[in-house]
Structures are given as structure tokens and as C-alpha cells.
């Protein structure tokens, strides 16, 4: 193993354990039994004690002691945030909201549809917003207004009437929260914003307390404890989005890549935190060697703690994987199912055609992850830990539900009746069959029933 920060691996030479470890990344931490037990205690405390449990978690984990009436962000805090935030940041927030709003308006455009499935048989769907949503915005490793832009805008576009936001206080110790997050909330028209420790805040939204409203769905990216709290909330019937964190990225590159840009993009997600992972997958040993040197040079310029975070994401958690060819790169990428994926290849469309599992796919070195995270408009709250195999990023669709609609004419029902009766008899449901026969035979009166009984 190289001493350079970008760990080098040859996929064909890794044994099964090494492959499992590389593909597994942060899942083991999130599903760690000890973590689940300790987070479960926080969740249970909030479930049974309400605000008191939230305040205990704030004091214990965030070293913030406040009265219960300060859990909800007051109007004067929104006003102070608007006055102190740099105008360029406000403009950037507005641009990001505008692009993400436009993307999600397209996603949510079709709210009802009908087709004639067969003569006299109409079917369709009516799409409406979920009843309520709770959004978690992390704070511990930096300022993340972009997270609320990414998950709050789709909720607003979907038309969710009750939206509550939870964010941990800043490390200052006085309970203040990120003014940029408050700016986003105000721009989106969200007024229910609360300060709370991560797992306790998730629990407060899931169960409701004296201060927090109870919501039907909770989502948002976060650390393993936050994601473990989401899992614990599911046990009590709350819908959550699996999994949104820790951050991860994968770049498939061939020898057409600009090495300096490749190194910059590897560091992009690597700087998020010590539990992040960043991978380069290439069929060129020359690209691996050049990338190692370029990453080392660029990494040295990062300030702490970002530099230490990136070292772990590129070394212990990620690295460069040398494969035999781009077909093997595609196979590896689908097995990994990354949150963020970038394709840097002479024939990027060929690689794209083979990718089946990824949270997002960015084509070419003109489309860095940072642009997608902030302003392009595509979702950046994306499934991690391999869950891109089964779920998608957060769009308006995450806040919508569908009710099916159907209408059958007498002729259409008669045409389906033999199949309905056959299945009802097979499954042993005589009332199912009777409901159809009653319509086939026409209305039955009491006198008709008496004659039938006498006969």
C-alpha cells in the first residue's frame, strides 16, 4: 500500500474480505449494534419525556443549555440572520433555490392522469402531497444551507402544508444556529425551525413534543448517529429516507482525463468528513500514478480539519481502484452504487449506458460534484451506503403520494367477471365473488329472495 494519500488497489488482486470492506464503506458504522443501542436510548428518552429529552441531549452532546421556549427559532433570529449574512451568499442561495425549484416543478408537473385501459375501463392516479414533513439539516462539520435548499425546495414545490426543520446549534455554546440555514428557510417560507441535537431532533419530529410538531416523514443527510436515529424512528411507524450519509463519490476515468481536475474532484467529496469515501476507478495505471501525485499536492493546500477528513476518505475509506477495462469499471460501479458518480471517458455515453445504480451521474469534467451540490438544480440529497440500488435522490416525488383511480362500465365489469370469479374461488373469498355476481345478475329485491328460498 502506498504512503501517498490516495490508496492504490488492483481490483483483481483483492480478496473477498477486502472487496466486501471496500463496497461496504459506512454501512457497518450506521448499523453498529452499540451505536444503535446508544442512539435508541436518546430516541426513547425523547419519546417518553418530550422537550425534556431534547434539552438533555442538547446539554450532553452539544454543551448547550437553554430553556424549552428557545427550542423553536424566534422571529428576531430570522431577522438577525438576514441582516448579518453576506449578500453574495444570499444571492447564491436564491440562484440555487430557483434552479432546484424549476427542476422539481418538472418532476411534480403531472398531478393526475387517466387512460382507457380497455373499452369502458378507465384507470389513473391522483397525486397529492404528504401530510407533513420534518427536515434535518446537519451542522457539526460546517455550514450547510445547501442541504435545506436541496430538501426544502422539493417539499415546498410538492405542496406539503406542514414543514418543520431541525438543525443542531453551532459550536459557540450559546445555542445560535447557522444564519445561512435560517436565510434559506425564510426564502422558502418555512417558519417552523428548531434547534436540537441530531438524533434527539429526529426523534422530536417523529413523535412530537410540547414544542415540536409530529410529522409523518423525516429525512435529511447526517452522521451515522443521525441515520441510526432515522432507522429507530421507523420502528415507530415514521417514514424516513434511507440512507442519506455519510458522503461518498466515485469517478470512472480513462486516460483522457485531465489529472489536475481529476484530483480536484476526488477531493471534492472527500473533505466532507472522516466517514466520507472517495474513489477513483480507472483502467489506466498511468492515471493512478499521476492522480496520486496530484492529489498529494492539492491535499497539502487544504486547511484542517478538511485535510484530515480527506486523507481518511481517500486512504482508509476510499482510494484508486485499477481495473482491467471500462467494462470492469462499470461492473464495479454498479456493485458500489455510489451517491455521487462522475464519468470522465472518451466515450462517456458508452459508460453511461452501462450504469444502473447511482444516486447521480455527472458527465464530463465540466460538471463537478460541487456544481451539482449547489446550483445545477438536480438533487444532491442522495442515497448512500449502496441504497442507490433501490431508491433515488430527494425530489418533489419524495413528498408526494399517489391514489389510484378506476371506473368500470357494466360491460367492462362483465368482461372481467370470469377472471375475478376464478381468482375469488381460488383464494376462498365468496363475498368477493358475490359482489361481482350481484352486478351481473342485476338488482335483487326482498321478494325475489323469498321466492328463491321457497323454491
N, C-alpha and C positions, 0 to 999 in steps of 0.2 A: 504494500500500500504506500502510495506516495505521501511525502510530508507536505506537499503543496495543498492548499485549502480545498481544491476540487478533487475529491476522491475519485480514483480511476478504477473501473471494474470491467471485466470482459464477461459478457452475459453467458457465453457458452462454457466458461470455466467456473461459474458459481455453483456451489452445491445446493441442494434443495432448501436447507435451512437458511442459507444466505439469500436465496431468491425470495423465500417467504418473508424474511425480515425486511427486505427492500420493498416488496409490494405491500407489506402490512402497514408501514410507516406509523402514523399516530394512533391507529385504532387501539393498539394494546394499552396505551395510556388512558384513553377515554373509557374503555371497558375494564380497567383495572379494578379488582374487587375492593381493595382498600379505599380507592378514590370514590367508588360508588357508595361505599358504606358511609364515609365521612360526609359526602355531599348529601346523601339521603338523610342524615341527621339534621342538616341545615334545612332541607326541604320540609321535613316533618315538623321541625320547630316553627317554621312559618305557617304551615298548615294548621297547627293547633294553637299557636299564640298570636297569629296575625302580625300587626305592626311591631309588637314587642320582639318577635323573632327576627324581623328585618333589622331593627335597631341593634339587636345583639350581634348580628353578623357584620353590620357596619362597624361597630366598635371593635370587634375581634379581628377582622380581616383587613379593614381599611383604616383603622385607627381614627375613626370619625364618630364623635358623639354629638348627636343633635336631638332635639325634641321631635315627637312624631309629626307635629304640624309642619316641619320642614322637609318631610319626605317628598311632598309634591312641590315642584318648582313654582315659585311665585311669579306674578306678572312683572314685578320690578327686576327680577333676574333676567327675564327675556329682554326687557328694555336695556339693561346694562350691557348685555351681550351684543345687542345691535349697535350700541354706541362705541364699544371698545374694539370690535372686530375690524381688521384691515379691509378696506374697500375692495382690494383685489381678490381677497378670499371670498367676499360676498358675491362679487361678480362671477367667480369660478363656480360657486355653489349654484347660482342661478342658471348658468350655462349647463351644468350637469343635470339639474332638475329638468330643464327644457328638453334636452335630448332624451333623457330616460322617460319623461312623460310621453314624448312622441312615439318612442319605441313601444311603450306599454299601451298606448291608445290603439295602436295597430293590433297588439295581442288581444285586447279586450273588445275589439270592434264588433264581433258577432255575438250579440246577446240573445238571439232567438233564431231558430231555423226550423223549417218544415219541409218535408218531401212526401210525395205519394209513393209509398213503398210497393204497393200493389193496388189494383183497382178498388177504390173505396177504403183503403187503409192509409191514413196519414200518420206520420211519426215526426218527432222533432225534439228539441230541447229548449228550455228556458234557462238562461244563465243569470244568476244573481250573486251579489256579494255575500261573503260570510258575515255572520252577525257582529263579530268583534275580533280584534287582533292586538296582540302585545308584541312589541318590537324591542329586542335587546341590542344596545349599541355599546361595544366594548370601550374601555378607557385605559386599562392598565399599562399598555406598552406604547401609548401615544394618543394623538388626537385623530378621531375617525368620523368626521362629519360625513364623509363619502358613504359610510355604511348606512346612515339614516337616509341619505339620498337614494341609495340603491334599494332599500327595503321599504322605505316610507312612501316614495313616489308611486310604486305599483299598488300599494294599499289604497292610496287616495284615488288613483285612476280607476281602480276596481269599484270604488264606491262604498268601502267599509265605513259604516257610520260611527263606530266607536273604536278609536285607535289610541293605545297607551304606549308610551315609550319609557324604558328603564335604561339608565346609564350609571355606572359607578362614579363616585366623586373623584376629582383629581387628587394627586398625592399631597397636595398642600395641607391637608388635615382639617380644613375649616368647612368641608362639605361642598365647596364650589364644584360645579360641573363644567364641562367643556363648553365655552361660549359658542363655538362653531356648530356644535350639535344643536344648541338652542336656536341658532340662526336658521338652520335647516328646518327645524320643527315649525318655526314661525312662518317661513316661506311656504311650507306645505299646509299651514292652517291647523297644525296639531298642537293642542294646548295642554293635554294630559301627559306631562313629562315628570318622571320620578327619579330620585337618586337612591341607589341601593347597591349593595354588594351583588356580584353577578348571579351566583346560584340562588341567593335569597330573593333577588329581584325576579328571577324566572318563576320561583315558587309563588311569590306575591301575585304575579299576573295570573298564574294558573289557578290559584284558589280564591283570590280576592282577600283583602284585609279591610280594616277600618279606613285606610287611605287609598288603597289600590283597587281598581275595578277588576272583577273577574272576567277574563276573556276566554274565547273558545279556541284560539290558536295562538301559539307563541313561537316566534322564530327570530333568528339573528345569529351571526357568527360569534365565536368566542373560544376561550381556552378549554382544555379538557374538563375542568370543573363545571364550566357553564354548559358544555354539551352533555355532561353527565346529569346535570340538573334537568335538562330538556328530556332526557330518557326517563328520569324519575317521574317527571310530570305526566308522561304518557301513561304511566301505571294508574293514574287517577282520571283518565279519560280526556286529557287535554291533547289536542293535535299539535305536533311540532314538526319541524323540517329537519330531516336527517341528511348528513351531518354538515354543519357549516363551520368548519375549522378543525384543527389548525391549517394555516395556509400552505398550499403546495403548487408547484408548477413543473411542467415537463416540456422540453424543447426537442423536437426532432429536427436534426440538421444534417446536411451533407456538405461536401467540400465547396459548395457555392457560398457558404455563409461568410459574412463579414465578422471576423473574430472579435474585434473590439465591441461591436454591437451585441454579439452573442454573449460575451462576458457581462455586459451591462444588463442584459435581460435575465441572465441567470441570477444576478444579484437582486433583481427587482423584487421577487417574492421572498428571497432568502433573508432579507433584512427584517421581515415581519416579527419573528420571534424564535426562541431556541427550539421550539417544537415544530417549526416550519420545515419543509423539504423542497429542494430544488434539484432537478435532474436534467442532464443533457444526454440525449440518446442519438448516437451517430454511427455511421458505418465507416468513418474515416479516423484512423489513428492519428493522422496529422492534425485533424481538428481537435482531438482530445488534448494533444500536447500543446498546441497553440492556445487553446482555451484555458488550460491550467495556468500558463504564464500570464495571460491577460487578466484572468480572474484575480490572481495574486496581486497584480499591480493595482487594479481598481479597488480591490478589497482594502488595501492598505490606506486608502484615502477616506474610507467610511469612518465616521465618528463612533464612539461607544455610546450605547450598548449595541448599536446596529451591526458593528463589525463582528462582535462575538456571536450575535444571533446568526449572521450569515455564515460564519465559519462552521457552526454546527449544522446548519441547513444544507451546506454543500459538502460537508465532510461526513459526520456521523449519520445524518438523516438522508442525504442525497448523494450527488456526485455525477460523474460521467460514466455512461454505460456504452461500451463498444459492442456493436452487433455486426453480424456478417453482411447484412444488406438492408435496404429500406423496408423490404417485406418483413424482416425480423423486427425492425423498429416499430412497424405498425402493430405486429402481434404483441410486442412488449407493451406498447402504449395502451392497447385495449385491455390488457391484463391489469395495468396500473390504474386505468380510468381516472386521469388527473382532473383536478379542479380547473386549473388554467393550462391550456396547451397552445404552443406556438409551432407552426410548421415553417421551416426555413430550408427549402429544397428547390432544385432546378425545376422539378415538375411537382409543384405543391398540390395541384389538383389531383394527381395520382395518389399522393399520400392521403389527402383529404378523403378521397373515395373509400379508402380502407378503414378510416377511423369510425368506430361505432360507439365508443364510450369516452366521453369527455364533457366536463361542465361547460367549457367554451373552447372554441378553436379559432386562433388568430393566424391569419395567413400573411406570411412575409415579414421582413424586418422593419417595414414601415408601420407595423401595427403592434407596438409594445403593450405588455400587460398593464402598464401604468395608464395608458390612454383608455383602455377598456375599463379599468378600475374607476376612472374618474369621469370621463366626458363623452365617450363614444355613444353611450346610450344602451348598450347591451347589458344584460345582468352581470353583476360581479359578485353577488352573494350566491355562491355556487357549492354544489355538493363536494365534500372531501372524503378521504378515507376509502375511496373506491365506490362510494354511493352514486357516482355518476353512471354506474351501470343500471341504476333503477330509478333515478329521479333527476330533476332538472334544476336550473338556477331559479332564483326568486324573480318572478314577473307578476303581472296582474293575475295571471292564471292561478297563482298560489292563494289568492284571496277571493276566488270565485268558486261557486258550486253550481252543479247542473241538475235540473229536474227534467226528467224525460216527459214528453207529451205524446199522447196517442189518441186517435179517434177512428173507430171502425164502423163502417156501414153494415146493415144486416147481411148484405151479400158477401162482404169481406169476412165477417164472422163465420158465416156458413161455409165459406171456402176453407177456413182454418179449422173448423169444428172437428173433423175426423182426427186430425193430429192432436188437438187439445184433449179429446176424449181418450185417445190411445195412451197419452202420457199420464193423464189423471188416473186411469185404471191401473197403469203400470206402477205408479207411485203410491197407490192406495188412498186417493183423496176423492171420495164420492161427491162431496159438496162442490169441488171444483167442476166435476162433470155435470152436476145438476144445474149449476149456474149457466152453463152453456146450453144444455138441453131446454131449459126454461125459455130461452130466447129462440131456439129453433122451432119449438112447438107452439109458440105464441102464448098469450096471457092465459093463466089458469084461474078460474073462479072457484068459489066455495062449492057451488052446486056441481060443477064438474068433478071436484074432488069427491063429493058424496056418491055420485054415480059410479065413479071408478071404484070406491070402496065397496059399494053394494055388489057390484059385478064380481 
